[in-house]
Amino acid sequence: MGELANILSYGPRAWVAGNYSAPADSILAVVAAIIYFLSPFDLIPDAIPVFGLIDDAGLIACVARANVTAISNFRKWEILFSGDFPFARH
């Protein structure tokens, strides 16, 4: 889940900075999910222990599942252009 959180936060920032080109609907879905996650107004209030986070996690899972190809493409781009490519020659 940690890597997914990094991708969902860094992906839109790379897109806004003009470093990465992603489908606009994918970026919109990710940004909407982040806003929903951070918003105090939820389907199930976050004040309710455990159940309050279930709707947030479910929405993020749905967005991730709907954008598997875009997330995979972004991860490949990130590996190739960040210097973390496993076979890079230094």
N, C-alpha and C positions, 0 to 999 in steps of 0.2 A: 504494500500500500504506500510505502514511503516513496518509491520511485514514481508511482502514479501521481502522487501529490506534487513531486518536483516537476513532472512533465506538465501537469495541469496548471502549475503556476508559471513556469518558465516559457511554455509554448506561446501563450498570448503576449507575453512581454517581448519575445523574439519577433513575433508577428508585428506588433506595434512599432518596434524599432526598425522594421524593414529588413531584418536579417533572415527571415524565413517566410515563405509564402505558403499559407494554409487556406483550405476552403473557408470562406466567410461563415458558412453555417456551422462549421465545427468550432470556430473561434467563438461565435455567438453563443453556442450551447455551453461551452466551457465557462465563459464569462458569466452567463446566467446561473450556472451551477455554483460558481464561487460566490456570487452575490447572494444566492439563496442560502448557502452554507453559513455565510457571515451574518445574514439578516436575523434579527431577533424574532421576526414574524414567520412562523413555520406552520405547516399542516399539523404537526404535533409539537407543542412548545418544548424547547430544550430544557426547561426547568423540570420536566418529568424525567426522573432518572431512567437511563438506558433507552426507553422508548422515544425520548426526545431527539436522540441522534439517529434513530433508525430511518426516519424520512430523509435526513440529510445524506446518510450513507447510501440509501437506495437511489436517490437522485444522482449522486456522483457515479454510482455503479452503472446506472442506465446511460448516462452521458458517455462514460468510458466505453461501454459495450457498443453503443451506437457509432462511436468514432474510432473503432479498433484500427482501421486502416490508416486514418490520419495520425493517430498516436504512434503507430509503428513507423510510419514514414518520418515523423518528427524525430523519433528516437534514432533512426538510422542517420538522419541529417546531423543530429547532435553529436553522435559518435564520430562521424566522418570529419566534421568541422571544428570539433572542440579540442582536438589533440589527444583524445582518449582512445583513438583507434588502436586496437591491440597489435597491429602489425606495422605501425608507423615507424619510419626510419628517422632517427634524430641525429 
